[in-house]
Amino acid sequence: MLKVFLVEDESFIREGLRDNIPWEKYGYTFVGEASDGEMALPLIRKVKPDVLITDIKMPFMDGLALSRVVHTELPQTKIIIISGYDDFEYAREAIHVGVEQYLLKPITKLTLRDTLLELKEKIEQESTNDDYQRRYQTEMKEYEQFVRRHFFEKLLHGEMSVQEIYEEAAKQSIDLTASMYNLMFISLQDRFSQLTREEQEKNLYRREELLHFFLRYPQYVLFTWNINQYGILIKAEPDRMEEFAQKAIRQVKQVCETENQPFIWYVTIGNPVERLSMLKECYQKVSHYFAYRYFVPDLHIFSEETLVDQISNQDDTDLKNVDSAQMDPEIIKDFLHSGSKNEVSDFVEGYLGKITDALDSRMFRDYVTLNIRFTVLAYIDSLGPVHQESKKRMEENDVKGTLNKEELASYFTDMLNTALDIRDQESNIQSGHALKQALDYIDSHYCDETISLNEVAAKAGVSPNYLSSVFSQNMQKTLIEYITNKRMEKAKKLLKTTNASTGSIATEVGYKDSRYFSFVFKKTQGVSPREYRAKKQTG
């Protein structure tokens, strides 16, 4: 039932309308009345009626003044003005303040009934459209994340001018106005690969809890960076930048440092900069700091401050004092498993920097070279026999003799890059297989009403998060957008070649609600299904 409120200074008219109109028959509940605008306003604010009926001439606060306030504070409320004055200026002013109907006294029951029913239909249609808009936005949320990620990739790699940055940000409704900026990256990976459904749901809830925290504050701009990594652009006044950085870190620790330790997690934060054009340098520092997670995995927060001791404590030249843990092959294996090619130089610098003075020893350099060689080749072995030919070529082209410091760094870099190329080739084969399975399943089931990212991922044998990332990277559109496009193409074909009703076509392409189908069709094609059919028939 819709709520209706009545304001009329003449008591016999007010009581007549209140008692003689069958409100419930027309779909309304009578929720209150008042004799003037001043008395009505606090009551209206409390009950928030869907429809306000008010006289235009009243003492203390007239109907136009009341309508002006209500329209500003409660824009969803529909206003009907009743008046004994057939005056154009009154009607013009009523339209100006957002009044829906201007009815002249005496008002017949039939006139008011027709007006109430008309407004009821309009309110319900607007409510439906709002629901459809929210549903559509939810479905397209993944696409918005993809577009935002692409924007930040270009921004942080310095591929955009300042003007282009602001223009693209405006298109995506991202407010970048600030006196100072900083970057934070959060890496979250499930601690255990085999999780029960309940554990998966709990981890997903924790992850969403953390991300929603950043959506609540305008000082944070959240974006997805890769499957397990999220970026935060912090924007604030200089005297509050540290406050918001520490608040973000505390929230991450609160979510991740629970009793059962659900995630392997790291936070990396850069140094504040004053210009958007300087974010490229900020990002380079963040990437450099992040490489240290392989050398100090027990350290969860990486910044210039937390890494001072790790970077500078390299004074001892005695080989006997080299920490063997710094030479652990698992450090290289971890990097080969989860690192990326743009992290290679930072990783090599960090790995060799830990033992830079000890590398003055020829014998020690030979040991390090062999350690790198055996670890990388063993990793390639682990990828499967299909890569044995690549491994054989690496062995044939291996170095002969002792390398100096610079040659060792170059050798290490080349070995890592080659291994990552092989790993990514294997990953591409696997992701290509998963993508093909996903596309095949979608092509056969896109007209199923219940098809979803989770369902397609299960059929492809991968996680929804992984499929979402692989799909958007390879198809340049999200899975939901792809499904919607296929549905719209089939709908257009049916509209052109058959006389089937819109409702029948909606059902055939996967929409149980024909009105929502029409909403999505107009949203994506620019015209309604009926207009599209008429245009094709006349064209």
GIVENFEN-V254317 format. One record per backbone hydrogen bond with DSSP energy under -0.5 kcal/mol. CO is the residue of the C=O (numbers start at 0). NH is the residue of the N-H. Records with the same first field share a line. If there is no record, write none. Layout:
CO: NH + NH
This chain:
1: 28
2: 49 + 50
3: 30 + 31
4: 52
5: 33
6: 54
8: 10
9: 13
10: 14
11: 15
12: 16
13: 17
14: 18
15: 19
16: 20
19: 21
20: 22
21: 24 + 25
22: 25 + 27
23: 26
26: 1
28: 3 + 30
31: 5
33: 7
35: 39
36: 40
37: 41
38: 42
39: 43
40: 44
41: 45
42: 46
43: 47
49: 77
50: 4
51: 53 + 79
52: 6
53: 81
55: 57 + 62 + 63
58: 60
60: 36
61: 65
62: 66
63: 67
64: 68
65: 69
66: 70
67: 71
68: 72
69: 73
73: 76
77: 51
78: 99 + 100
79: 53
80: 102
81: 55
82: 104
83: 85
84: 86
86: 90
87: 91
88: 92
89: 93
90: 94
91: 95
92: 96
93: 98
94: 97
100: 80 + 102
102: 82
105: 107
107: 111
108: 112
109: 113
110: 114
111: 115
112: 116
113: 117
114: 118
115: 119
116: 120
117: 121
118: 122
119: 123
120: 124
121: 125
122: 126
123: 127
124: 128
125: 129
126: 130
127: 131
128: 132
129: 133
130: 134
131: 135
132: 136
133: 137
134: 138
135: 139
137: 140
139: 143
140: 144
141: 145
142: 146
143: 147
144: 148
145: 149
146: 150
147: 151
148: 152
149: 153
150: 154
151: 155
152: 156
153: 158
154: 157
160: 164
161: 165
162: 166
163: 167
164: 168
165: 169
166: 170
167: 171
168: 173
169: 172
172: 174
173: 175
179: 235
180: 272
181: 233
182: 269
183: 231
184: 267
185: 187 + 229
186: 265
188: 263
192: 194
195: 199
196: 200
197: 201
198: 202
199: 203
200: 204
201: 205
202: 206
203: 207
204: 208
205: 209
206: 210
207: 211
208: 212
209: 213
210: 214
211: 215
212: 215
213: 216
216: 219
218: 234
219: 221
220: 232
222: 230
225: 228
227: 187
228: 224 + 225
229: 185
230: 222
231: 183 + 233
232: 220 + 234
233: 181
235: 179
236: 239 + 240
237: 240
239: 243
240: 244
241: 245
242: 246
243: 247
244: 248
245: 249
246: 250
247: 251
248: 252
249: 253
250: 254
251: 255
252: 256
255: 257
257: 260
261: 190
262: 264
263: 188
265: 186
266: 301
267: 184
272: 180
274: 277
275: 278
277: 281
278: 282
279: 283
280: 284
281: 285
282: 286
283: 287
284: 288
285: 289
286: 290
288: 291
289: 292
290: 293
291: 294 + 295
295: 298
297: 299
299: 266 + 301
300: 302
301: 268
302: 306
304: 307
306: 310
307: 311
308: 312
311: 313
317: 320
318: 321
321: 323
322: 325
323: 326
324: 327
327: 330 + 331
328: 332
329: 333
330: 334
331: 335
332: 336
333: 337
334: 338
339: 342
340: 343
342: 346
343: 347
344: 348
345: 349
346: 350
347: 351
348: 352
349: 353
351: 354
352: 355
354: 358
356: 359
357: 360
360: 364
361: 365
362: 366
363: 367
364: 368
365: 369
366: 370
367: 371
368: 372
369: 373
370: 374
371: 375
372: 376
373: 377
374: 378
375: 379
376: 380
377: 381
378: 382
379: 382
380: 383
383: 386
384: 387
386: 390
387: 391
388: 392
389: 393
390: 394
391: 395
392: 396
394: 397
403: 407
404: 408
405: 409
406: 410
407: 411
408: 412
409: 413
410: 414
411: 415
412: 416
413: 417
414: 418
415: 419
416: 420
417: 421
418: 422
419: 423
420: 424
421: 425
422: 426
423: 427
424: 428
425: 429
426: 430
427: 431
428: 432
429: 433
430: 434
431: 435
432: 436
433: 437
434: 438
435: 439
436: 440
437: 441
438: 442
439: 443
440: 444
441: 445
444: 447
447: 450
451: 455
452: 456
453: 457
454: 458
455: 459
456: 460 + 461
462: 466
463: 467
464: 468
465: 469
466: 470
467: 471
468: 472
469: 473
470: 474
471: 475
477: 481
478: 482
479: 483
480: 484
481: 485
482: 486
483: 487
484: 488
485: 489
486: 490
487: 491
488: 492
489: 493
490: 494
491: 495
492: 496
493: 497
500: 504
501: 505
502: 506
503: 507
504: 508
505: 510
506: 509
509: 511
511: 513
512: 516
513: 517
514: 518
515: 519
516: 520
517: 521
518: 522
519: 523
520: 524
521: 525
527: 531
528: 532
529: 533
530: 534
531: 535
532: 536
533: 537
534: 538
